[in-house]
Amino acid sequence: MFPRIYALEENKECSVAVKLQGDIKVSLRRQVRGGVEAQQLVQLQDLIGSSVLVNAEDRWFWDMNGNGDFCVKDVRKLLDEFFLPKETTATRWIKFIPIKINVFAWKVSLDRLPTRVNLMYRGIFVSSLSCPICSSHIEDTSHLLFSCIMAADVTRLVWRWWDLAWSPLGSYSEWLSWFNSIRLGSKLKSMLEGVFFVTWWCLWNFRNRLLFAAQKPRKDVIFDDIVARSFSWCNARCRSILDFSSSRNC
């Protein structure tokens, strides 16, 4: 914890009890200089200054929950707080579409898709950061699903399908701001959100097939796939709530 002070210590086998009995600086081979050395010395003094030793054998002590008892739940909570993203907004969940699409949209909102840029940030080597679809921009989530020319063309068709005034959006945050501002009935708006989730999922699938499939996918069927999947999933899950086929003319 204090490598500079440890390097100055002449008796590197000394115990904490010995250090608590006298001045920490007595056994250092020279005076502590300023900068990092002085900072670490102050931190060490503050750490052990409030320590009180009792006449007992050394033991491990767990103080995560305040009662000294070890609990796996406390470790899990600590790891979750450290690793999981901290979001103040509630997770958006559309019951009219499959779970896998909702999970995918959740990853989009957190920018957790394994795009080429995100893979690079994770330390994974990628031969190119360019978008595999247009090759005109680095492949991040915002470009791939919103500002890429193909994504914009497909999204424009979705807007026309739903009789919406086209407004180009460049990121998830821009989309969310726009979506929250439109005025639709709650059920219809929920279905529209599900259609956008399906759109992103289809665009991502097209990208993956373009990179990994033996046969190159066709761009001209992406919108048809979005309509077909949206109709199939929504019709199966909300038939009693809303007549999807009559709500928007496919």
C-alpha positions as CSV (number, residue, x, y, z in Angstrom):
1,M,0.0,0.0,0.0
2,F,2.9,2.4,0.7
3,P,5.8,1.2,-1.5
4,R,7.9,4.3,-1.1
5,I,7.9,4.1,2.7
6,Y,8.5,0.3,2.6
7,A,11.5,0.9,0.4
8,L,13.0,3.2,3.0
9,E,12.3,0.8,5.9
10,E,15.5,-0.9,7.1
11,N,13.7,-3.6,9.1
12,K,11.3,-5.1,6.6
13,E,10.2,-7.9,8.9
14,C,9.0,-5.6,11.7
15,S,5.5,-6.0,13.0
16,V,2.6,-3.5,13.3
17,A,2.9,-3.7,17.1
18,V,6.5,-2.5,16.9
19,K,5.6,0.4,14.7
20,L,2.7,1.4,17.1
21,Q,5.1,1.6,20.1
22,G,7.3,4.3,18.7
23,D,7.9,6.7,15.8
24,I,7.4,5.2,12.4
25,K,10.3,7.2,11.0
26,V,12.9,5.8,13.4
27,S,13.8,2.8,11.4
28,L,13.8,4.5,8.0
29,R,17.2,4.7,6.3
30,R,16.9,8.4,5.6
31,Q,14.5,11.3,6.1
32,V,11.3,11.3,4.1
33,R,11.4,13.7,1.3
34,G,8.4,15.6,-0.1
35,G,6.1,14.6,-2.9
36,V,4.8,11.0,-3.0
37,E,7.0,9.9,0.0
38,A,5.6,12.5,2.3
39,Q,2.0,11.8,1.1
40,Q,2.4,8.0,1.8
41,L,3.9,8.7,5.2
42,V,0.9,10.9,6.2
43,Q,-1.5,8.2,4.9
44,L,0.3,5.5,6.9
45,Q,0.3,7.5,10.0
46,D,-3.4,8.3,9.7
47,L,-4.1,4.6,9.1
48,I,-2.3,3.2,12.1
49,G,-2.8,6.2,14.4
50,S,-6.3,5.1,15.3
51,S,-5.4,1.4,15.6
52,V,-5.7,-0.2,19.0
53,L,-4.0,-3.6,19.6
54,V,-5.5,-6.1,22.1
55,N,-3.8,-9.0,23.8
56,A,-5.1,-11.7,21.5
57,E,-4.0,-13.8,18.6
58,D,-4.3,-12.3,15.1
59,R,-7.5,-13.2,13.3
60,W,-9.4,-12.3,10.1
61,F,-12.2,-9.8,10.6
62,W,-15.0,-9.0,8.2
63,D,-16.6,-5.6,8.6
64,M,-18.8,-5.2,5.5
65,N,-22.1,-5.6,7.3
66,G,-21.1,-4.1,10.7
67,N,-21.4,-7.3,12.8
68,G,-18.1,-8.9,11.9
69,D,-19.7,-12.0,10.2
70,F,-18.7,-13.0,6.7
71,C,-21.6,-13.2,4.2
72,V,-21.4,-14.1,0.5
73,K,-24.3,-11.7,-0.1
74,D,-22.1,-8.8,1.1
75,V,-19.4,-9.8,-1.3
76,R,-21.8,-10.1,-4.2
77,K,-23.2,-6.6,-3.3
78,L,-19.7,-5.1,-3.2
79,L,-18.8,-6.7,-6.6
80,D,-22.1,-5.5,-8.2
81,E,-21.5,-2.0,-7.0
82,F,-18.0,-2.0,-8.5
83,F,-18.6,-3.7,-11.8
84,L,-22.2,-3.1,-12.8
85,P,-23.1,0.2,-14.5
86,K,-24.8,2.7,-12.3
87,E,-27.9,4.0,-14.1
88,T,-30.5,6.3,-12.6
89,T,-33.1,5.6,-15.4
90,A,-35.3,2.6,-15.1
91,T,-34.8,-0.4,-17.5
92,R,-37.1,-0.2,-20.4
93,W,-39.0,-3.5,-20.9
94,I,-41.6,-4.1,-23.6
95,K,-43.7,-7.2,-22.9
96,F,-44.9,-7.5,-26.6
97,I,-41.5,-8.6,-27.8
98,P,-39.2,-11.6,-26.8
99,I,-36.9,-11.3,-23.8
100,K,-33.8,-11.5,-26.1
101,I,-34.9,-8.3,-27.9
102,N,-35.5,-6.5,-24.6
103,V,-32.0,-7.6,-23.3
104,F,-30.5,-6.5,-26.6
105,A,-32.1,-3.0,-26.3
106,W,-30.9,-2.8,-22.7
107,K,-27.4,-3.4,-23.9
108,V,-27.9,-0.7,-26.6
109,S,-29.0,1.8,-23.9
110,L,-25.8,1.0,-21.9
111,D,-23.5,1.0,-24.9
112,R,-22.5,-2.6,-24.1
113,L,-22.8,-4.1,-27.6
114,P,-19.5,-5.8,-28.8
115,T,-18.9,-3.2,-31.5
116,R,-15.4,-2.8,-32.8
117,V,-14.8,0.3,-30.7
118,N,-16.1,-1.4,-27.5
119,L,-13.9,-4.5,-28.2
120,M,-10.9,-2.2,-28.5
121,Y,-11.7,-0.6,-25.2
122,R,-11.8,-4.1,-23.7
123,G,-8.3,-4.8,-24.9
124,I,-9.3,-7.1,-27.7
125,F,-7.4,-6.7,-31.0
126,V,-9.5,-5.8,-34.0
127,S,-8.0,-5.4,-37.4
128,S,-10.1,-2.4,-38.3
129,L,-12.4,0.0,-36.4
130,S,-14.3,1.0,-39.5
131,C,-18.0,0.3,-39.9
132,P,-18.2,-3.0,-41.9
133,I,-21.4,-1.6,-43.7
134,C,-20.3,1.8,-44.9
135,S,-16.6,2.0,-44.1
136,S,-16.9,5.7,-43.6
137,H,-16.9,5.9,-39.8
138,I,-15.6,3.9,-36.8
139,E,-18.1,1.3,-35.7
140,D,-19.6,2.3,-32.4
141,T,-23.2,1.8,-31.2
142,S,-24.4,5.3,-32.2
143,H,-23.1,5.0,-35.7
144,L,-24.1,1.4,-36.3
145,L,-27.7,1.7,-35.2
146,F,-28.4,5.4,-35.9
147,S,-26.1,7.5,-38.1
148,C,-24.9,4.9,-40.5
149,I,-26.4,5.5,-43.9
150,M,-28.0,2.1,-44.0
151,A,-29.4,2.4,-40.5
152,A,-30.8,5.8,-41.4
153,D,-32.5,4.4,-44.5
154,V,-34.1,1.5,-42.7
155,T,-35.2,3.7,-39.8
156,R,-36.7,6.2,-42.3
157,L,-38.9,3.4,-43.6
158,V,-40.0,2.6,-40.1
159,W,-41.0,6.2,-39.5
160,R,-42.9,6.3,-42.7
161,W,-44.6,3.0,-41.8
162,W,-45.8,4.6,-38.6
163,D,-46.7,8.0,-40.2
164,L,-44.1,9.8,-38.2
165,A,-42.3,13.0,-39.3
166,W,-38.7,12.0,-40.1
167,S,-36.1,13.4,-37.9
168,P,-32.5,12.1,-38.1
169,L,-31.1,10.9,-34.8
170,G,-27.5,10.2,-34.0
171,S,-27.5,8.3,-30.8
172,Y,-29.6,6.4,-28.3
173,S,-29.9,9.4,-26.0
174,E,-31.2,11.5,-28.9
175,W,-33.7,8.7,-29.8
176,L,-34.9,8.5,-26.1
177,S,-35.4,12.2,-25.9
178,W,-37.4,12.2,-29.1
179,F,-39.4,9.1,-28.1
180,N,-40.3,10.6,-24.7
181,S,-41.6,13.8,-26.5
182,I,-44.0,12.2,-29.0
183,R,-47.7,12.0,-28.1
184,L,-49.3,8.6,-28.6
185,G,-51.6,6.3,-26.5
186,S,-49.7,4.3,-24.0
187,K,-50.3,0.9,-25.6
188,L,-49.6,2.2,-29.1
189,K,-46.4,3.9,-27.9
190,S,-45.3,0.8,-26.2
191,M,-45.7,-1.1,-29.4
192,L,-43.8,1.5,-31.3
193,E,-40.9,1.3,-28.8
194,G,-40.9,-2.5,-29.4
195,V,-40.7,-1.9,-33.1
196,F,-37.6,0.2,-32.7
197,F,-36.1,-2.5,-30.5
198,V,-36.7,-5.0,-33.3
199,T,-35.2,-2.6,-35.8
200,W,-32.0,-2.3,-33.8
201,W,-31.9,-6.1,-33.4
202,C,-32.3,-6.6,-37.2
203,L,-29.6,-4.1,-38.0
204,W,-27.3,-5.9,-35.6
205,N,-28.1,-9.3,-37.1
206,F,-27.4,-7.9,-40.6
207,R,-24.0,-6.6,-39.4
208,N,-23.1,-10.0,-37.9
209,R,-24.2,-11.9,-41.0
210,L,-22.2,-9.5,-43.1
211,L,-19.1,-10.3,-41.0
212,F,-19.4,-14.0,-40.3
213,A,-21.9,-15.7,-42.6
214,A,-20.8,-17.5,-45.7
215,Q,-23.5,-15.9,-47.8
216,K,-23.8,-12.1,-47.7
217,P,-27.2,-10.8,-46.4
218,R,-29.4,-8.6,-48.5
219,K,-30.1,-5.0,-47.4
220,D,-33.4,-4.8,-49.3
221,V,-35.1,-7.3,-47.0
222,I,-34.2,-5.7,-43.6
223,F,-37.3,-3.6,-43.4
224,D,-39.5,-6.5,-44.5
225,D,-37.9,-8.6,-41.8
226,I,-38.7,-5.8,-39.2
227,V,-42.3,-5.6,-40.2
228,A,-42.7,-9.4,-40.3
229,R,-41.1,-10.0,-36.9
230,S,-42.9,-7.0,-35.3
231,F,-46.3,-8.2,-36.5
232,S,-45.6,-11.8,-35.5
233,W,-44.4,-11.1,-32.0
234,C,-46.9,-8.3,-31.2
235,N,-49.8,-10.2,-32.7
236,A,-49.0,-13.3,-30.6
237,R,-48.6,-11.3,-27.4
238,C,-51.1,-8.5,-27.4
239,R,-53.9,-9.7,-29.7
240,S,-56.5,-9.1,-27.0
241,I,-55.2,-5.6,-26.2
242,L,-54.7,-4.0,-29.5
243,D,-55.4,-4.9,-33.1
244,F,-51.9,-4.5,-34.5
245,S,-52.8,-5.1,-38.1
246,S,-55.3,-2.2,-38.1
247,S,-53.2,0.2,-36.1
248,R,-50.6,0.7,-38.7
249,N,-50.9,-0.2,-42.4
250,C,-48.1,-2.6,-43.2
